[in-house]
């Protein structure tokens, strides 16, 4: 459990007293089973920082079984007294003792003992049932943003509250902060539209973001003529050292192509197909993590710059704070693999997305699905690390959803993997592993 308490800083999020989320959604319990049976959120006072841990309980008479933060637990309940012990499977155990008040809230103490050094920590905690998903007819939200954020922060006030199944139509500014009229609305650095609070989304869930339509809303985009450091050796670095030019592209939506507005002598007939994409899609990291800037990426998604986040794609992101707090932006008219120039064809965009929540579905990082492939992303400090993270994430996906054994996973990966270098321009490199759905069709248990 010590692992959970520390790891929660970056894995499952924490509950805070921020007024913005306190005004979010307060609704009945998700699971209203007998006694304590159901889904709960444990809020731990970790040396003054409140952390939130998903708790699943099943009550059988006066006995309790379940899990907390993925660790198994066993315990008892007598009248309003609750006691259970969790085990992380590595020798560290955590003891929970609590009482129930008349409103159904648990309050008590946690004592965690680390198997490595025998030291213990004691913390206060409370636990409340998770708000249930309210079933309602899907709605279409027309949203005009008036503020754009430059951090993926849970502390920002939600701009709109939506329900699973709802659709949002809105706009984004470009990476430099300009809107569809070329008017600067915010300082540059990938300013985001959002955050959107999704009712019923809780830590331990997965947020589903379906790209319904990405539509260019102006006829130009900006880029440049440099190549990022990861993409050059010493010889090429010398040759392009004076490349410091901004490049403006004309976006011809009638012909579906982009061309340089002032092409060099060899580029007069050069054009590329328009393929609008979102560089950034993110849920908020935990409150305990310092909010990352919108140029960063990680397990929460963020500035992934993956050029297959296009019309029809579905993105799966872990939920680490109540409401998920969804951000998106950084529209590109087109981008080659890796975003080698440091900027793609940066532009503003009209965006239509729909959202859903998969309850109690825990994933470690971003996943993408298209009509033809499932894709797992690795976002790490080097391409090697990102490659390993992507491969491990896909292996877990195959084990969880397709019920493959480790041996079967290795056989599938070894014969069907496709890899893409998605991002090299920012702090984290991105590598994506793809597997064709046609290859997976014969595996039996599917999604």
N, C-alpha and C positions, 0 to 999 in steps of 0.2 A: 504493500500500500504506500510505503514511502515513495516508491517509483511512481505511483499514480499522483501523489500530491505534488511532487516536483515536476513530473512530465506534464501534468495538467496545465502548466504555464504555457505550453506551446501546443497541446493536443486537443483538449476538449473545451477550453474557454472557462470564463469565470463570471459570476453574477456580481454586478456592481450596483451602487446606489445612484447611478447616473439617471437624471430625471428623464432624459430622452427615451430610454428603454422602459423606465417605470411607467411611461405613458403608452407603452406598446399594447399588447393584448393580454387581458386577464380573463380567462375563461375556465369552464369546468375541467375536471381531471380528464386526462386522455383515457386512462383505464380505471374503471370504477368497479373492480372485482371485489370479492369478499375480503373484509378486513383490510390488511395492508397490501394485498396483491395489486400489483400494477407498476407503472413507471413513475419514478420520482427524480427530482433534482436535489442533490446534496450540496449545500453551500458551506464551505469550510473557511473559517477565519485563519488564514495562513500567515501568521505574523503581521496582521493588519491588512493583508491582501485577500479579498474574498475569492475563492475558487469554486467552480461548479463541476460536479461529477455526476454522470448519469447512474441511476440506481434502479435495478429491476428486482422486485420482490414477489415471491409466491408464498402465501401463508397457508399452511396445512395444520389446522388445529392451532396449537400454540408454538409450532415450529415454523421457522423461516428458512427458505433457500432462495438463491438468486445470484446476482452479480452486481459489482460496483466498479465502474470504469474498466470493465472487461475481466476483473478478478472474481473468482467464485466466492460465495459467502454462505455461511450457515448461522442460524441464531434462534432465538426464542422471543415470544411476546407474552407478557402476563399483565392483564388489565391494560394500563397505559404505559407500562414499562417495556422498552424494546432493547434487545441486546443481540448483536451479531458480530462475527469475526470474518474478515476477508483474508485470502491467501493469494499472493501473486504468483505462486508456483515456483518461486526461487528462494523460499525460506523466509520471506518477510511477511509478517502478519500484522493486521490492523484491527483494533478492538473498538467497536462502536457501542456506546451506551446512551440511551435517550428516553425521554418521556413524550407522550402525545398530549397536546393541549386540546381544548374543546373544538378548535377550528381544524383539527386534523393535521397540524404541523408538528414534526418531530424536532426536539431540541436536546442537545447533549454534548458529549465530548468524544473525541477520537484520540486513541493512543496508538501510535505506529511504532513498531520495533524493526530496526534494520538488521537483517541476518548477518551482514558483513561485519558490523562493529558493535552490535548489541545496544546501540543508543536508541533512545525513544524520544518522540515528540508528542506533545499533547496540544490539541486544538479544539476549539468550540465549533459546533456545526448546527445547521438547521436543515430540514428536508421538507419539501412540498411536492405534491403530485404534479406531474407534467400536464400542462394544459392540453386538452384533447383537440384533435382536428375537427373543426366545425364544417360539416357538409353543407354546402350551399351551391346555388347555380353559378357557374363560372361567369366572371364579369370582364368587360373590356375597359381598361383604364386609359384615358387620354391624359397624358401628364406632360406639362410644360415646365422644364427645370428652370429655376431662378438662381440656384447655387450649385457650384461644382466643387468637389473635394479633391485634395491632393494627397490624402492618406487613406489607406484602407483601415479606418478606425471604427471600433464599436461605440465610441463616444460621440460620434456625429448623430444629430437628431434624424430619425427616419423621415424621408421626404414624402413617403406614401406607404400605407399599410395595405397589403394585398393578401388574398387567400390562395391556397393551393388550387390550381386549375385556372387561375386568372391570367389574363393577357395584358401586357403593358405596351402602349405605343408612345414613344418619346423621342428625344433627340440627344445627340452628343456633340460636344465641341471637339476640335482636333487636338493633337498632342501639344500644340502651342497655345491653346486656350481660345482659338477663334471659332465663331459659329458659322452657320451656313451663309451669312452675308459678309463674312470676313471681318466681323467686329470682334475685338478682343473682349472676352467675358470674364476671364480669370487668368492668373499667371500660368505659364506653361508647365509642362512636366506630367503629361497624361492626366489632366483633370477628369474626374469621373462623374457620371450621372448616378444618382442614388445617395444614400443607401435606401433600399426598399426592405421593409419589415414584412416577412412572410409569416402569417398567422400559423401557430402550431409547430413551427420548426424549432427543434430543441437540440442541444448538444448530443451527439451520438446519432443524429439523423443524417441523411444525405439530401442536399438540395438539387433539384433537377431544373436546368435552364434550357429550354428549347428555343433555338433561333428560328423564328417564324419568317422574318423578312428583314434584310439589311438593304437600305436604299440610299444611294448617294444623293445629297441635297445641294450640291454646288458643282461647278465645272472645273475645279482645279484642286491640285494637291501639292504639298511640298515635300521635298526630300533633300538629299545632298550627294556628293560624289566621293566621299571617303569610304574606307573599308575598316571595320573594327579590328582592334589589335589581335583578337583570337584568330582572325582570318588571314594574317599575313606573316611571311617569314622576313628575315632581315633585308633580303634583296628587294622584295616587293614593297616593304615599308619605306625604303629609300626612294623608290620610283614614284610613290603616291604621297610623299611627305608634304607636298604643296597643295594637295587636294583639300580645299577649304570652302568649296562653293556650294551655295544653295541651288537646288534644281527645282524649278516649278514645272508641273506636268498639267497638260490639258486632259480633262476627262470627258470623252465623247460617249455619252450614254446611248445615243442613237446607234452608233457603230459598235459600242461595247468595247472600246479600246482606250488606252492612255498613251499619250505621246509627249515628249519633251517640248515645252513651248519655245525654247531657243536651242535647238539641237546643234551639236557639233557637226563638223563636216561629214563624218561617217555615220551620223545618227538621224539623218533627215527622213529616212523611211522606216525608222525603228518604231515599233509599237508593241504594247503588251495587252493581253485581254484584261478587262476589268473583272475583279473578283472580290467584291466587298467583304471585309472580315472585321471582327473585333479583336484588337490586340489585348484588351483587358476584360476579364470577367472574374469576379472574386466574391467570396463570402468573407466576412470579417474574421481575422484572427482573434484570439482570446483577449480579454481585457488586460490580462497580466503581461502580455507581450507588448513591447513598445510598438505603437502603430507603424507599420511599414509604409514608406512612400509609394505612390502609385507607379513608380518606375520599377518596383521590385516584384518578386514572385516567390512562390513557395507552395506548401501543401494546401493553402487556401485558394490557390489559383493566382489571380493578380495579372501582372504584365507578362502573360505567357507568349504573346506574339506568335501564335501558331496559326498558320495560314489555312487550316481546315476548320476554323471556327467561323463558318459561313452559313448561308441559308440552309436550313434543314438539319444542321448539326445539333446534337444534344450534349450539354456539358453537365457532368456530375461533380459536385463539390461537397466537401465535408462541412457540416454545421457545427460551429464552435461557440456560438453565443445565441441566446434566445432571439428568434426571428430571422436568423441567418445573416441579416444585413447585407443584401446583395448590391454590388457595385458593377458598373460596366462603362467602357469608353474606349478611347484610343482607336478610332476607326481608321482602317486602311482601305484605299481603293484597290490595292494589290500589294503583294509582298512575296519576294522569293524566300526560299528556305533560309532560316537563320537571321533574317533582317540584317544582312551584311553591311549596309550603309549606316547602320545605327538608327536610321529612320526608314520606314517604308514609304508608301505614297500616302502621307498623312492628310486626313481630311475629316470634315464633319459628316454626320450621318443621321438618317431617320432609322430608328430601331424598333422592331416589334418582337417581343419575346413572351413566352408563357412560362409559368413556374409550377413546380410540384414538389412534394416532399415524400421521400421514402423513409417511413418511421423505423427507427432502431437499425438502420443500415449504416454501418461504420465503414468508411473508406479512409485511406491514409492521405490521398492526394487527388489531383484532378484526373478525371477520365472524360473521354470524348467518344461519341458514337455518331457514325454517319449511316447512310442507307446501306453501305457496303462493308464497313469495318467497325471493330471496336478498337479503341486506342487508349493507352495508358501513358501518362506524362511523367517524366523525371525532370525536376528543376533543382539543380544543385550547383555548387561553385565551380565545377569543372565538367567537361563533356564526359569524362570517364565516370564520374560520380553520378551524373544524370543518366547515363546509359544503365548503370547498375540499378538505380532507383526505378527507372521505367520498367526494366525487366522484372524486378521484384514485384512491382505493383501489378503488372499483367499476370504474373504467376498467381498472386493472391486472388485476382479477379477470376481466373480459371478455376481455382480451388473452391472459391466461395459460390460462384454462380453456376459453374458447370460440373461441380463435384468431382473434379479430376484429382487423382492421386499425384504425389510429387513426381513419380515416374512418368505418368501420363502427361503432366504439365511439361516436363522436359522434352518429351517426344513431340508435342504440339509446337512448342517454341522453336525447337531445332529444325522443324520442317516448314513452318508457316510464318515466321516473324518477318516483318518489314520494319525498317528503322528510318526515322527522319530526324535530322538535326533542325529543331524548330526555332531555336533562339541562341544567338551568341553575342548579342549586342549589350547585354546588361550584366548586373552582378552575377546572377545565376544563368548558367547555360541550360538549354532545354533539349531533351531528346525524347522522342515519341516512338513507342513500339505499336505497330498496327498488326491486326490479324483479320483476315477476310472472313466475313460471316459465312461465305460459301465453304470455307475450310472447317468451320465449326458446326456446320449443319448436321454432320453425322455423329456428333458426340452424345446425342440423347438429351440429357438434362440441359435445358437452355435457360435464357433469362425469363 
